[in-house]
Amino acid sequence: MPVFGATRLERFFRLAAELDVDKDDLKRFSDFVERKLHDLLLIGQATASANLRDLVEPSAEQVNLFSLMEWAGLAIISIIGIAWLVVLWRRSARGDRVASPIPVAPSPSGAGR
């Protein structure tokens, strides 16, 4: 897998820790992280199979927390929408907010009539 943004990472390591890093180092690091993530996946699958839990189910607390956060988010969005509508309604009800028409001066010769 190619390493993207190698120059930015090189600059970051040089500034943050005064380390001199090249693309080969970043490639080895990327391969190392990939191998470790793959190992974690395999260990998690083996543990789940050994515990007869091939399907990971959320706990009751997690389900309740998710539901609470979902409803709270919907309530916040609804309150913002209602507040926005109230502001628009109040602005449209005010007469001083409406721009008055631009007066047109009559032409001196009466042309255009």
Residue pairs with C-beta under 8 A, 6 or more apart in sequence:
1 30
1 31
1 34
3 9
3 23
3 26
3 27
3 30
6 23
6 26
9 21
9 26
10 21
10 22
10 23
10 26
13 19
13 20
13 21
14 20
14 21
48 54
48 56
58 66
91 97
